[in-house]
Amino acid sequence: MIIDSHTHVMLPTEKQISMMEEAKIDKTILFSTTPHPERAHDLKSLESELSVLNNILSSNTSLSERIKNIKSTTKILKEVIDKNPSKFIGFGSVPLSLTYNETADWINDNIIKNNFYGLGEFSPMSGKINSLEVIFQASNELGCLPIWVHTFYPLNFQDIKGLVDLSKKYPKVPLILGHMGGTHWLDVIKIAKENHNIYLDVSATYTTLAPTLAIKELPERTLFSSDAPYGNPLLFRKMIEIYSPDTKTAEQVLGGNIERLLNL
Protein backbone atom coordinates (compact mmCIF):
# COMPACT_ATOMS: atom_id res chain seq x y z
CA MET A 1 0.00 0.00 0.00
CA ILE A 2 1.27 3.47 -0.90
CA ILE A 3 0.63 5.87 1.99
CA ASP A 4 1.36 9.59 2.05
CA SER A 5 2.12 9.92 5.76
CA HIS A 6 1.70 13.67 6.14
CA THR A 7 -0.60 16.08 4.33
CA HIS A 8 -3.06 18.77 5.37
CA VAL A 9 -6.73 19.08 4.61
CA MET A 10 -7.13 20.63 1.17
CA LEU A 11 -10.31 22.22 -0.12
CA PRO A 12 -12.14 21.07 -2.09
CA THR A 13 -11.51 17.46 -1.07
CA GLU A 14 -12.01 16.33 -4.67
CA LYS A 15 -8.83 18.17 -5.63
CA GLN A 16 -6.85 16.31 -2.94
CA ILE A 17 -8.24 12.96 -4.04
CA SER A 18 -7.37 13.80 -7.64
CA MET A 19 -3.75 14.46 -6.59
CA MET A 20 -3.71 11.10 -4.80
CA GLU A 21 -4.99 9.31 -7.89
CA GLU A 22 -2.41 11.02 -10.08
CA ALA A 23 0.35 9.80 -7.76
CA LYS A 24 -1.27 6.34 -7.34
CA ILE A 25 -1.49 6.80 -3.56
CA ASP A 26 -3.82 4.39 -1.76
CA LYS A 27 -4.22 6.24 1.52
CA THR A 28 -3.30 9.62 2.96
CA ILE A 29 -2.78 10.66 6.58
CA LEU A 30 -4.50 13.99 7.04
CA PHE A 31 -3.59 16.70 9.53
CA SER A 32 -5.85 19.65 10.27
CA THR A 33 -4.95 23.12 9.04
CA THR A 34 -5.93 26.75 9.31
CA PRO A 35 -4.17 28.23 6.24
CA HIS A 36 -5.18 26.94 2.81
CA PRO A 37 -2.49 27.97 0.30
CA GLU A 38 -4.12 25.75 -2.33
CA ARG A 39 -6.86 28.39 -2.57
CA ALA A 40 -4.42 31.19 -3.40
CA HIS A 41 -4.59 32.49 -6.97
CA ASP A 42 -1.86 35.14 -6.94
CA LEU A 43 1.03 36.52 -4.87
CA LYS A 44 -1.16 38.66 -2.63
CA SER A 45 -3.58 35.87 -1.75
CA LEU A 46 -0.71 33.44 -1.11
CA GLU A 47 0.96 35.95 1.20
CA SER A 48 -2.32 36.24 3.09
CA GLU A 49 -2.55 32.47 3.60
CA LEU A 50 1.11 32.17 4.57
CA SER A 51 0.79 34.97 7.09
CA VAL A 52 -1.68 32.73 8.95
CA LEU A 53 0.91 29.94 8.90
CA ASN A 54 3.63 32.26 10.18
CA ASN A 55 1.42 33.31 13.09
CA ILE A 56 0.96 29.65 14.00
CA LEU A 57 4.70 28.94 13.81
CA SER A 58 5.38 32.03 15.93
CA SER A 59 2.67 31.07 18.45
CA ASN A 60 1.16 34.54 18.14
CA THR A 61 -2.23 33.45 19.44
CA SER A 62 -3.70 33.06 22.92
CA LEU A 63 -4.51 29.66 24.38
CA SER A 64 -8.25 30.32 24.12
CA GLU A 65 -7.86 31.25 20.45
CA ARG A 66 -5.81 28.11 19.78
CA ILE A 67 -8.38 25.89 21.48
CA LYS A 68 -11.21 27.45 19.49
CA ASN A 69 -9.27 27.09 16.24
CA ILE A 70 -8.23 23.47 16.90
CA LYS A 71 -11.81 22.47 17.67
CA SER A 72 -12.96 24.05 14.42
CA THR A 73 -10.26 22.50 12.22
CA THR A 74 -10.62 19.11 13.94
CA LYS A 75 -14.32 19.11 13.07
CA ILE A 76 -13.48 19.72 9.41
CA LEU A 77 -10.81 17.01 9.50
CA LYS A 78 -13.26 14.48 10.92
CA GLU A 79 -15.91 15.37 8.34
CA VAL A 80 -13.48 14.86 5.45
CA ILE A 81 -12.33 11.49 6.81
CA ASP A 82 -15.86 10.28 7.53
CA LYS A 83 -16.90 11.09 3.95
CA ASN A 84 -13.83 9.32 2.49
CA PRO A 85 -12.88 6.52 4.92
CA SER A 86 -11.09 4.47 2.28
CA LYS A 87 -8.86 7.41 1.34
CA PHE A 88 -7.97 9.14 4.60
CA ILE A 89 -7.04 8.57 8.23
CA GLY A 90 -6.15 11.33 10.67
CA PHE A 91 -3.72 12.70 13.21
CA GLY A 92 -5.28 15.12 15.68
CA SER A 93 -4.07 18.42 17.11
CA VAL A 94 -3.68 19.02 20.83
CA PRO A 95 -3.28 22.52 22.32
CA LEU A 96 -0.12 23.04 24.33
CA SER A 97 -0.09 24.72 27.78
CA LEU A 98 -2.81 22.46 29.21
CA THR A 99 -2.30 20.48 32.43
CA TYR A 100 -1.70 16.74 32.24
CA ASN A 101 -5.31 15.91 33.13
CA GLU A 102 -6.63 18.44 30.61
CA THR A 103 -4.31 17.04 27.95
CA ALA A 104 -5.33 13.45 28.65
CA ASP A 105 -9.02 14.42 28.53
CA TRP A 106 -8.46 16.28 25.24
CA ILE A 107 -6.72 13.28 23.67
CA ASN A 108 -9.51 10.95 24.81
CA ASP A 109 -12.28 13.25 23.58
CA ASN A 110 -10.75 14.59 20.37
CA ILE A 111 -8.23 11.99 19.21
CA ILE A 112 -9.18 8.54 20.47
CA LYS A 113 -12.96 8.99 20.17
CA ASN A 114 -12.48 10.32 16.64
CA ASN A 115 -10.44 7.21 15.74
CA PHE A 116 -7.40 9.29 14.85
CA TYR A 117 -4.07 7.44 14.75
CA GLY A 118 -1.62 9.96 16.18
CA LEU A 119 -0.93 13.37 17.67
CA GLY A 120 0.19 16.43 15.77
CA GLU A 121 1.44 18.29 14.17
CA PHE A 122 3.11 20.29 16.92
CA SER A 123 4.93 23.54 16.16
CA PRO A 124 6.35 24.86 19.43
CA MET A 125 8.42 28.02 19.56
CA SER A 126 12.17 27.79 19.92
CA GLY A 127 13.04 27.35 23.58
CA LYS A 128 9.63 25.84 24.40
CA ILE A 129 10.25 22.17 23.66
CA ASN A 130 9.59 21.19 27.28
CA SER A 131 5.95 22.16 26.73
CA LEU A 132 5.70 18.90 24.79
CA GLU A 133 6.52 16.72 27.77
CA VAL A 134 2.88 16.58 28.85
CA ILE A 135 2.08 15.27 25.35
CA PHE A 136 4.67 12.51 25.64
CA GLN A 137 3.44 11.66 29.12
CA ALA A 138 -0.19 11.46 28.02
CA SER A 139 0.65 9.43 24.93
CA ASN A 140 2.67 7.03 27.05
CA GLU A 141 -0.36 6.45 29.27
CA LEU A 142 -2.95 6.32 26.48
CA GLY A 143 -1.57 3.74 24.08
CA CYS A 144 1.67 5.31 22.85
CA LEU A 145 0.19 7.29 19.99
CA PRO A 146 2.87 8.59 17.60
CA ILE A 147 3.79 12.27 18.01
CA TRP A 148 4.53 14.37 14.90
CA VAL A 149 6.64 17.50 15.48
CA HIS A 150 7.58 20.23 12.99
CA THR A 151 11.40 20.42 13.26
CA PHE A 152 12.16 23.03 10.61
CA TYR A 153 12.27 26.79 11.37
CA PRO A 154 11.70 28.24 13.98
CA LEU A 155 13.33 25.34 15.87
CA ASN A 156 17.12 25.19 16.09
CA PHE A 157 19.38 22.23 16.79
CA GLN A 158 19.26 22.75 20.57
CA ASP A 159 15.48 22.48 20.37
CA ILE A 160 15.76 19.27 18.36
CA LYS A 161 18.15 17.81 20.92
CA GLY A 162 15.66 18.70 23.65
CA LEU A 163 12.97 16.89 21.69
CA VAL A 164 15.19 13.83 21.39
CA ASP A 165 15.78 13.92 25.15
CA LEU A 166 12.02 13.68 25.64
CA SER A 167 11.86 10.72 23.28
CA LYS A 168 14.56 8.98 25.34
CA LYS A 169 12.55 9.61 28.51
CA TYR A 170 9.50 8.00 26.88
CA PRO A 171 11.05 5.25 24.70
CA LYS A 172 7.74 3.51 23.94
CA VAL A 173 6.29 6.64 22.30
CA PRO A 174 7.09 6.93 18.57
CA LEU A 175 8.39 10.36 17.60
CA ILE A 176 8.20 11.55 13.99
CA LEU A 177 10.66 14.34 13.20
CA GLY A 178 8.83 16.39 10.60
CA HIS A 179 10.96 17.70 7.72
CA MET A 180 14.06 15.90 9.09
CA GLY A 181 15.25 18.89 11.07
CA GLY A 182 15.54 21.26 8.12
CA THR A 183 19.15 22.37 7.71
CA HIS A 184 20.13 20.02 10.56
CA TRP A 185 19.20 16.93 8.57
CA LEU A 186 22.61 15.28 8.75
CA ASP A 187 22.77 15.41 12.55
CA VAL A 188 19.13 14.35 12.75
CA ILE A 189 19.86 11.19 10.76
CA LYS A 190 22.72 10.38 13.14
CA ILE A 191 20.44 10.91 16.14
CA ALA A 192 17.65 8.80 14.66
CA LYS A 193 20.03 5.89 14.06
CA GLU A 194 20.75 5.82 17.79
CA ASN A 195 17.11 6.01 18.95
CA HIS A 196 14.77 3.22 17.89
CA ASN A 197 11.56 5.20 18.49
CA ILE A 198 12.44 8.09 16.15
CA TYR A 199 11.10 8.22 12.59
CA LEU A 200 12.08 10.61 9.79
CA ASP A 201 9.54 12.48 7.69
CA VAL A 202 11.00 13.48 4.31
CA SER A 203 8.65 16.33 3.37
CA ALA A 204 10.04 19.85 2.86
CA THR A 205 13.59 18.57 3.17
CA TYR A 206 16.41 21.06 2.69
CA THR A 207 18.13 19.07 -0.06
CA THR A 208 17.57 15.77 -1.88
CA LEU A 209 20.74 14.56 -0.19
CA ALA A 210 18.69 14.37 3.04
CA PRO A 211 16.11 11.76 1.96
CA THR A 212 18.76 9.93 -0.07
CA LEU A 213 20.90 9.38 3.03
CA ALA A 214 17.90 8.73 5.28
CA ILE A 215 16.68 5.96 2.98
CA LYS A 216 20.15 4.44 2.88
CA GLU A 217 20.82 4.61 6.61
CA LEU A 218 17.30 4.10 8.03
CA PRO A 219 15.12 2.38 5.40
CA GLU A 220 12.88 0.94 8.13
CA ARG A 221 12.13 4.30 9.79
CA THR A 222 11.97 6.78 6.92
CA LEU A 223 8.46 7.89 5.91
CA PHE A 224 7.22 9.09 2.54
CA SER A 225 5.22 12.28 2.89
CA SER A 226 4.42 15.27 0.72
CA ASP A 227 3.12 17.87 3.21
CA ALA A 228 0.53 18.77 0.56
CA PRO A 229 -0.51 21.43 -0.31
CA TYR A 230 3.04 22.64 0.41
CA GLY A 231 4.46 19.73 -1.57
CA ASN A 232 3.25 17.59 -4.47
CA PRO A 233 2.55 13.88 -3.72
CA LEU A 234 3.61 12.70 -7.18
CA LEU A 235 6.94 14.52 -7.03
CA PHE A 236 7.74 13.18 -3.57
CA ARG A 237 6.76 9.64 -4.56
CA LYS A 238 9.06 9.84 -7.57
CA MET A 239 11.85 11.14 -5.33
CA ILE A 240 11.53 8.09 -3.07
CA GLU A 241 11.54 5.73 -6.03
CA ILE A 242 14.57 7.44 -7.59
CA TYR A 243 16.69 7.42 -4.44
CA SER A 244 15.74 3.99 -3.09
CA PRO A 245 18.40 1.37 -3.85
CA ASP A 246 15.82 -1.32 -4.70
CA THR A 247 12.10 -1.98 -4.97
CA LYS A 248 11.82 -3.54 -1.50
CA THR A 249 13.28 -0.44 0.15
CA ALA A 250 11.00 1.84 -1.86
CA GLU A 251 7.98 -0.18 -0.76
CA GLN A 252 9.04 0.16 2.87
CA VAL A 253 9.45 3.92 2.70
CA LEU A 254 6.38 4.51 0.51
CA GLY A 255 4.01 2.81 2.90
CA GLY A 256 5.30 -0.26 4.69
CA ASN A 257 6.94 1.65 7.54
CA ILE A 258 3.96 3.85 8.44
CA GLU A 259 1.58 0.91 7.93
CA ARG A 260 3.57 -1.09 10.48
CA LEU A 261 3.88 1.83 12.88
CA LEU A 262 0.13 2.50 12.92
CA ASN A 263 -0.93 -1.16 12.66
CA LEU A 264 -3.07 -0.40 9.61
C-alpha positions in Angstrom: 0.0 0.0 0.0 1.3 3.5 -0.9 0.6 5.9 2.0 1.4 9.6 2.1 2.1 9.9 5.8 1.7 13.7 6.1 -0.6 16.1 4.3 -3.1 18.8 5.4 -6.7 19.1 4.6 -7.1 20.6 1.2 -10.3 22.2 -0.1 -12.1 21.1 -2.1 -11.5 17.5 -1.1 -12.0 16.3 -4.7 -8.8 18.2 -5.6 -6.9 16.3 -2.9 -8.2 13.0 -4.0 -7.4 13.8 -7.6 -3.8 14.5 -6.6 -3.7 11.1 -4.8 -5.0 9.3 -7.9 -2.4 11.0 -10.1 0.3 9.8 -7.8 -1.3 6.3 -7.3 -1.5 6.8 -3.6 -3.8 4.4 -1.8 -4.2 6.2 1.5 -3.3 9.6 3.0 -2.8 10.7 6.6 -4.5 14.0 7.0 -3.6 16.7 9.5 -5.9 19.6 10.3 -4.9 23.1 9.0 -5.9 26.8 9.3 -4.2 28.2 6.2 -5.2 26.9 2.8 -2.5 28.0 0.3 -4.1 25.8 -2.3 -6.9 28.4 -2.6 -4.4 31.2 -3.4 -4.6 32.5 -7.0 -1.9 35.1 -6.9 1.0 36.5 -4.9 -1.2 38.7 -2.6 -3.6 35.9 -1.7 -0.7 33.4 -1.1 1.0 36.0 1.2 -2.3 36.2 3.1 -2.6 32.5 3.6 1.1 32.2 4.6 0.8 35.0 7.1 -1.7 32.7 8.9 0.9 29.9 8.9 3.6 32.3 10.2 1.4 33.3 13.1 1.0 29.7 14.0 4.7 28.9 13.8 5.4 32.0 15.9 2.7 31.1 18.5 1.2 34.5 18.1 -2.2 33.5 19.4 -3.7 33.1 22.9 -4.5 29.7 24.4 -8.3 30.3 24.1 -7.9 31.3 20.4 -5.8 28.1 19.8 -8.4 25.9 21.5 -11.2 27.4 19.5 -9.3 27.1 16.2 -8.2 23.5 16.9 -11.8 22.5 17.7 -13.0 24.0 14.4 -10.3 22.5 12.2 -10.6 19.1 13.9 -14.3 19.1 13.1 -13.5 19.7 9.4 -10.8 17.0 9.5 -13.3 14.5 10.9 -15.9 15.4 8.3 -13.5 14.9 5.5 -12.3 11.5 6.8 -15.9 10.3 7.5 -16.9 11.1 4.0 -13.8 9.3 2.5 -12.9 6.5 4.9 -11.1 4.5 2.3 -8.9 7.4 1.3 -8.0 9.1 4.6 -7.0 8.6 8.2 -6.2 11.3 10.7 -3.7 12.7 13.2 -5.3 15.1 15.7 -4.1 18.4 17.1 -3.7 19.0 20.8 -3.3 22.5 22.3 -0.1 23.0 24.3 -0.1 24.7 27.8 -2.8 22.5 29.2 -2.3 20.5 32.4 -1.7 16.7 32.2 -5.3 15.9 33.1 -6.6 18.4 30.6 -4.3 17.0 27.9 -5.3 13.4 28.6 -9.0 14.4 28.5 -8.5 16.3 25.2 -6.7 13.3 23.7 -9.5 10.9 24.8 -12.3 13.2 23.6 -10.8 14.6 20.4 -8.2 12.0 19.2 -9.2 8.5 20.5 -13.0 9.0 20.2 -12.5 10.3 16.6 -10.4 7.2 15.7 -7.4 9.3 14.9 -4.1 7.4 14.7 -1.6 10.0 16.2 -0.9 13.4 17.7 0.2 16.4 15.8 1.4 18.3 14.2 3.1 20.3 16.9 4.9 23.5 16.2 6.4 24.9 19.4 8.4 28.0 19.6 12.2 27.8 19.9 13.0 27.3 23.6 9.6 25.8 24.4 10.2 22.2 23.7 9.6 21.2 27.3 5.9 22.2 26.7 5.7 18.9 24.8 6.5 16.7 27.8 2.9 16.6 28.8 2.1 15.3 25.3 4.7 12.5 25.6 3.4 11.7 29.1 -0.2 11.5 28.0 0.7 9.4 24.9 2.7 7.0 27.0 -0.4 6.4 29.3 -3.0 6.3 26.5 -1.6 3.7 24.1 1.7 5.3 22.8 0.2 7.3 20.0 2.9 8.6 17.6 3.8 12.3 18.0 4.5 14.4 14.9 6.6 17.5 15.5 7.6 20.2 13.0 11.4 20.4 13.3 12.2 23.0 10.6 12.3 26.8 11.4 11.7 28.2 14.0 13.3 25.3 15.9 17.1 25.2 16.1 19.4 22.2 16.8 19.3 22.8 20.6 15.5 22.5 20.4 15.8 19.3 18.4 18.2 17.8 20.9 15.7 18.7 23.7 13.0 16.9 21.7 15.2 13.8 21.4 15.8 13.9 25.2 12.0 13.7 25.6 11.9 10.7 23.3 14.6 9.0 25.3 12.6 9.6 28.5 9.5 8.0 26.9 11.0 5.3 24.7 7.7 3.5 23.9 6.3 6.6 22.3 7.1 6.9 18.6 8.4 10.4 17.6 8.2 11.5 14.0 10.7 14.3 13.2 8.8 16.4 10.6 11.0 17.7 7.7 14.1 15.9 9.1 15.3 18.9 11.1 15.5 21.3 8.1 19.2 22.4 7.7 20.1 20.0 10.6 19.2 16.9 8.6 22.6 15.3 8.8 22.8 15.4 12.6 19.1 14.4 12.8 19.9 11.2 10.8 22.7 10.4 13.1 20.4 10.9 16.1 17.6 8.8 14.7 20.0 5.9 14.1 20.7 5.8 17.8 17.1 6.0 19.0 14.8 3.2 17.9 11.6 5.2 18.5 12.4 8.1 16.1 11.1 8.2 12.6 12.1 10.6 9.8 9.5 12.5 7.7 11.0 13.5 4.3 8.6 16.3 3.4 10.0 19.8 2.9 13.6 18.6 3.2 16.4 21.1 2.7 18.1 19.1 -0.1 17.6 15.8 -1.9 20.7 14.6 -0.2 18.7 14.4 3.0 16.1 11.8 2.0 18.8 9.9 -0.1 20.9 9.4 3.0 17.9 8.7 5.3 16.7 6.0 3.0 20.2 4.4 2.9 20.8 4.6 6.6 17.3 4.1 8.0 15.1 2.4 5.4 12.9 0.9 8.1 12.1 4.3 9.8 12.0 6.8 6.9 8.5 7.9 5.9 7.2 9.1 2.5 5.2 12.3 2.9 4.4 15.3 0.7 3.1 17.9 3.2 0.5 18.8 0.6 -0.5 21.4 -0.3 3.0 22.6 0.4 4.5 19.7 -1.6 3.3 17.6 -4.5 2.5 13.9 -3.7 3.6 12.7 -7.2 6.9 14.5 -7.0 7.7 13.2 -3.6 6.8 9.6 -4.6 9.1 9.8 -7.6 11.9 11.1 -5.3 11.5 8.1 -3.1 11.5 5.7 -6.0 14.6 7.4 -7.6 16.7 7.4 -4.4 15.7 4.0 -3.1 18.4 1.4 -3.9 15.8 -1.3 -4.7 12.1 -2.0 -5.0 11.8 -3.5 -1.5 13.3 -0.4 0.2 11.0 1.8 -1.9 8.0 -0.2 -0.8 9.0 0.2 2.9 9.4 3.9 2.7 6.4 4.5 0.5 4.0 2.8 2.9 5.3 -0.3 4.7 6.9 1.7 7.5 4.0 3.8 8.4 1.6 0.9 7.9 3.6 -1.1 10.5 3.9 1.8 12.9 0.1 2.5 12.9 -0.9 -1.2 12.7 -3.1 -0.4 9.6 
